[in-house]
Amino acid sequence: MVVELKLELRMAQQLVLTPQLQQAIKLLQMSRLEFVESLRQEVVENPVLEEEPRDMAPEWYGNEETGGGAAGQGESTLERANQSDNRALAQATSGTDRRASEIDWDRYLENHALQAPISSGIRRETEDRPNYEATLSRPTGLAEHLLWQATMSDLVAEELRFAELVIGNLDERGYLIMDGTAPDDIVSLLAEEAGIHPEDAEEVLALIQLFDPIGVAARTLQECLLVQARNQGMDRLVLDIIANHLVDLGKRDFDSIRKALRVSLDEVYDVARFISDLEPHPAREYPGNAPHYVVPDVYVHKVGDDYFVSTNDDGMPRLKISRYYRSAMRGNKEARAYIQEKLRSARWLIRSIDQRRKTIERVTECIVEKQRDFFEEGIGSLKPMILREVAEELGLHESTVSRVTSNKYVQTPRGLFELKFFFNSAIRRVSQEDIASESVKQSIKRTIASEDTARPYSDQKIVELLAGNGVVIARRTISKYRAMLGILSSSRRKRYF
């Protein structure tokens, strides 16, 4: 066997993602919160970048010549700034024998110092700020509320330690849960850690379950309901049904309960009505389950018969290149090389920010154009649309449109929606245009809302009703959409009393 060493030259095309391109892609797919945090981190890591204070608006804000509206002003000014940057760089790099590393950064920075700061966003003249009272305090959490009650009780140090461990292991519903531990073993484990006897621990737990809200720190739904029923002084029948027939109650198998307990059906109905008024999630009203508010990335405004798109630039850091480093570059070769690299990084970041804003705006404008019927008539007129349609319309790659629409929200005259909401698969209709799947979900929701609760529609019945409106859909699809909407089956929607 002969091993031969030789050199070969080959030509091949290869796609290489530069660090700058990777940064642009990363910024494009970030949510608004992640984007703002990333910009602030860049300001920390790149000394050439500075954040302009929000109360120091440059003179070009409010300039009538840039066109009406803050968004128009910002875009025109940003374009002029980029054009000026390009002219400065062209002057600095003039000459065919000059390399890119020999850019006259002194001339570039001198030109840049005369410009308004480049902003990652445009501030509107009227900013909605929270009232002063809204910044003074925050709602009390469940853990704080329970700890306060525990400290007000006559518990010794070890018992208080056990109470703190219990409160620290509550989930978002208010239940005492430990992953990988059976409900019956939780108390003994926490008692051992707190250094108290398991029987004493059970007494402390029973006391905690009577704290406000009643039933908190229960280990199961059954225990939670029993605590509430006993606290209200309910009779033996209620306690018996909760303790032994909760599964049948959930299935609404009232006849089985009646036979097992040898009581009338009306008595079972009365108990079921009472139990339905108990709170299965004691922590429901506490901040752990508070809604998460979304700030829109882009707005759609209707002016007359037309719709206009503008990005939401409120709260975005306003970036500029520091003037200090113009003097720092002189006479120090090492500092000059370092600052040149940071200047290139800063300019790439500013360009990426501008490109992100423009891309989001273009994609939203295309969505508005294709889904105009939705904006005019509502969700029933939402059309089927896929990412490829928008990508081909704008000359973008499908993955780019996917990144733009992920975790981005738009405020419209019809409400706040995620951009992904407007992309739906098609459902066939007889002798009509296809309908979006989201419209079908809303039709199912309206159909169920209008049913007789004593005789709710089955999934097959909903299929027949939709077919009467020209929508052909399978029963299993109805079941899937109903589950996505959080709607129970017909047997569980039925009202017996």
N, C-alpha and C positions, 0 to 999 in steps of 0.2 A: 504494500500500500504506500503510495507516494503522496506526501502532503506538499502542496504547492502554494506559495504566497504570491499574490499579484494585486495590483491596483486597478480599479475600474472606475470610470467616470459615468455617472448616470444623471439624467435630468428628470425631475419629477415635481409635480405640483403638490403642495401641501398647505392645508389651512392651519395657520398658527394664530392663536388668540393672544395678542399682546396684553400686557398688564393693564394698559389704558382701556382696551376693548373689554376686557373682563370686568373692569370697574364700571364701565357704562352699562353693561348687561346686568350687573349686580344692582346698580341703582335703579334700573328700570323696573325690576320685579319687586322692589321693596314696597312695603306699605308706607303710609304717610308717617306714622310714628317711627318706624325703622329708618326712613329716609332722613328725617330731621335729626335723629340721634347720630346717624352716620356722618352728616355734615358737621355737627358739633365736634365729633371725634376727629374729623379731618382738620378742623381748625386747631385742635389741640396738638396734633401730630405734625402739622406743616406750619412752621413759623412764618412763612411768607404770607399765609392767609390770615386775614383779620375779619372779625364780624362787626359790621357797622351797627351802632346803637339804633334801635327802632325809632327813637324820638329825634334823630338827626337826619331827616329826610332831605336828600339833595335837591338842588334847584329844579331839576327836570320833572319832579313830581308836580302835576297840575299844569304842565305846559300845554296850552290849547293846540299848539301846532302839531303835536304828536297824534292827535286823533282822540275822540271822546273815550272816556273810560280808563280806569287804571290799568287794565290788562293791555289795552292798545298802547298806552304810554310806555309801559314797561317793555313791551315787545319791540317797539320802534327804537327806544333808547338802547336796548340790549343789542339790537342789530347794528346800530351806529357804533357802539362800543366794540363789537367784534370786528367790524370793518376797519375801525381805527387801529385795533390790535394788529390786524393783518397788514395794514399799511406800514405800521411801525416795524413789524418783523421783516417785511419785504425790504425796507430801507436798511435795517440792521444787517440783513443777510445778502445785500447786493454784491455782485461780483461772482464770476463763475468759479474762481479758485478758492473761495472761502468755504470752509466746512461748517456743518450745523453747530459743532461744538464751539465755534468762534463767533457766535452771535454777539452783536454789540448790545449787551443787556443794559448798559448805561443809557443808551439812547431809547431803548424800549421802555425802561422804567420811567425815564423823564417824560415820555409821551403818555405813559399810563397814569402818571401822577395827576395829569390834567383832566382825567376822565372821572365821571361819576362812578361810585362803587358798583361792581357787577353784583346783582342780587340773584339769589336762587329763587326768589319769589318777589312778587310785587305787593306792596302794602296798600290796602284800600284806605281811602281817606276816612272812612267811618268804620272803626273796629268795634265789634261786639265784645265787650268785656264783662266778666261777671260782676255782680254787685259786691260791694265791700263786705256786706254781711255774709255772703256766700263763701268767703275765704276765711272766716273766723274759726270755724269748727267743722268737724266731720261727724257723721252718725256713729253712734255707739255700736260696736260689733257684738256678736253673740257671746264670744269668749269674755270680753270685758264686762258685759252685763251679768254673766254667770259668776265671774270671779268676784265682782262686787257683792253679789248676794252671798257667796261663800264666806267672804271675809266678815260679813255682818252676822253670820250664824255662829253659834257657840261651839265651834270645832276646835279640837286641840291641834297642835302643830302637825302630827302625823296624818290626822284626818284631813287637814287642809291641804297637805301635800298630795294625798290621794285624790282630793277633789280637783286640784290643779292638773293632775295627770289625766283624769277623766275628761275634763274640759278641753285639754290639749289634743285629745284623740277623737273629737267629734267631727263628723263629716259635714258637708254643706247642707244636709237635711236636718242636722241636729242629732244624728244617731251615733252611738258609741260603737265605732268600728275599728278593728285592727286587722290589717291584711294578713292572711294566712293563719288567723286565730279564730277558733270557734267562739260563738257568742257566750257560751257558758264558761269559757276559760279566760275571758278578758279580765274579769274582776280579780281573779286570783293572781294573775300576772301583775296587774297594777298594784294590788295590795302588797305583794312581795317587794316590789320596787319602792313603795312608800313606807314599808316597815310596819304594817298593821295587820291584824288578824282578818282573814277573809270574811268572817261573819260581821265584824265591825265595818268592813268595806261595803258589804251589801247594804247595811243600814245607811251609810253615807250616800251611796248611790241612790237609794230610795228617797233620801232627802233632796238630792240634786234634781231628781225627776219631778219633784213638786215645785221647783223654782219656776219663775216665769222665763220662757213659756212652758206651760204644763206638758209633760211627756218628753221633754228634752233628755238626752243621754239614755234613751231606751236602746236596747240591743236589737230589737225586732219590731216590725209593725204591730204585731200582736201585743207586745209589752207596752208600746206607746199608746195604743187605743185603750188598753186596760187601765193604765194610770189615769187617763183623762176620764174614763167612765166612773172609776171609783171616786175620783175627786168630785164628780158631780152627784155622787150618791145614787147611782143607778142600781136597779134591782138585780136579782140573781139571773133572770132570763137574759138580760143584756150581757152580763159578764160571761155567761155560759156560751152564748153564740160567738162572742169575740174569742174566747179561749179554745173552743172546740169545733166551731163551724165557720171559721173565717174564709176558708177556701170555697165552700159552697156559697157563701155570701158574695164572694167575688165573682163567681160564675152565675150569680142570680138564680141559683137553684133553690128557690124558697120552699118548694114542695118537700125536698129532702130534709130541710131543717124542720119543717112542720111535723113530718112523720117521726123524726128522731126525738124531738122534744115533746111531742104530743100536745101541741098548742094549736090555736087557730091560725089561719093564714093572715088574718088582719093583725094579730099580735106580732107575727114575723115581720110584716110590712112596717109596723110602728118601730120595731127595733132597728130595722134596716135604715129607715128614715133618720133615726137618731144617730146611728153610727156614721152615716154619710155626712153629718154635720161636724164630726170630729176632725181634728187636724192631723193628717198623716205625716206632714213635714213640719215639725215645730219651729224650725229655723227659717221658715219661708220669708218672713218679713224683715230679716236682718241683712246688713250690707253685703254679706257673703254671696247672697243671691240677687244683689242689685243689678239692674241692667247695665250693660257696657255701652257707653255712648260712642257713636262713630262720627268722625269729622270727615265731611266729603272732600274728595280730591279735586272734584270738578263740578261746576254748576251748569245747568241748562236753564236759560231764561227765555220766556216767550214775550216777544215784543211785536204787537200787532198779529200778523199771520206767520211770522218767522220765528225760528228758534236760534238762539245764540249760545255758544259754548265759551266758558271762561274758566280757567284753572283757579283753584283756591290757594292763594299764596300767603294768606294770613298766617302769621306765626313762623314762617320760614326764615332761617338765618339769611341776612344780607351779607354777602361775601365781597371782600376787596383784597387787593394785593398791598401789603404793607410798604410804605415809603421808606421805612427805616433801612431796609436792606439794599437800597440804591447806594447809600454811602458805605455800607458794610462790605460791598464788593470791591471797592477801590483799594488797590495796594495789597491785597491778600489773595494769592492764587488758590489756596486751599478753600477759603471761604467762598471765593468766586465759583469754583466747581460745585460746591455743595448747594449754593443758592441757585445756580442755574438749573440743577436737577429739581429743586423744590419749585422753581418757577414753572418749569414744564409740567410738573404734576398739578400745580394749581390751575394752570390754563386748561389742562385736560379735564379737571374736575368741573370747572365752570362751563366748559362746552358740554360735558355730559349732563349737567343739571339742566341746561337750556334744551338739549336734545330730548331729555325725559319729559319736560313740560310740553314741548311741541308734539311729541309722539302721543302722549295721553290726550291732548286736545284734538289731534287729527282722528284718532280712533273713536273718540266720543262723538265728534261731528259726523263720522261715517255711520255710527250706530243710530244717531238721531235721524239721519237721512233715511236709513233703511227701515226704521221702526217708527216713522212719523205717525202712522195710524194709532200706535199705542199712546203716543203723547196727546193725540187729539181725542181719542175715544176711550182709552183705558185698557186694562189688561186683557179684556176679551178680544182685542184686535192685535195682540202681540203675534208677530209673524215668526215662523221657523227661521233660524239663522245659525250658521256655523262659523267657526273662526276663519276657515278658508275663504269665505266670501269677503270678509273685511280685509284679510291679508291681500287678496288679489286686487281688490279695489284700491288699496293704498300703496301697492307695490312693496309690501313688507313680507317677511317670513311669518308663517303661521305661529311659530314659537314666540316671535316677538309680540304678536297680538295677544297670545296667551299670557305672557309676562305682564303686559300693560294692564290687562283686565283682572289679574289676580290681586286680591286684597285692595282693590281700588273702588271707591264709592262715588256715586254721582247724585247730586241733589237736583230733582226735577220738579216741575209743577205737579207731577203725579205722586211725589214722595221721594224718599231716599232708597236707592237701590245699589247693589253691587253690580259692577259692569258685567260680570259673568251672568247676571240674571237675564240679560237680553239674548243670550245664546241658548237656543232650545232645539230639541229634535222635533221632527215633523210627525203629526198624526193625520192619517188619511181621512178625508171627508168625501162622502158620495156626491159627485157632480159639483164639487166646490173646490176652492183652493185648500191646500193643507193647512192645518191649524197647529200652533205651537203647543208643546206638551204642558207648559205652564198655564196656558189658557184652559186646557182640559182639567188640570188640577183645580182651578178656580170654579169650573163648571161642576165638578164633583162636590166641592165644598158648598156651593149654593144649593145644589140638589138636596144634599143631606140636611142643610139648614132649614129647608122648607118641608121636610117630611113630618109625618105624624109620629111623635115620639112613642106612642102606644103601639104603632105598627111601622117600625123603621124599614127603610128600603134595604134589601139584600144587595150584594155586589152584582148579581145577575140582573136584578131589577134596574140598577143604575146603568148597566150596559144597554138595556132596552130603551131607557129614557134618553140616553145620549144618542143612540142610533136613530131615534125619532128626530133629532136635530142634525142628522147627517154625519155624526162622528162615529166611526167604526173603531171599536177598541175591545180588546179581550178582557175577560173577567179577571184574570190574574194581574193584568195591568191596573185595573181598578183597585184591586187589593193592595198592590204596591204603592200606588199614588195615595191611597187612603192612609197607609202606614206612614208615608212621608209627611203627610199633613197632620199626623197625630190624632187621627179619628179612629175610634173604636169600631169593632165589627157590629153588625146589626143586633146580634144577641145581647151585646153588652151596652148598646145604646137604648135598648127598650126600657121604657119607664112603666113600672107596675103600680105606682101609687102617686 
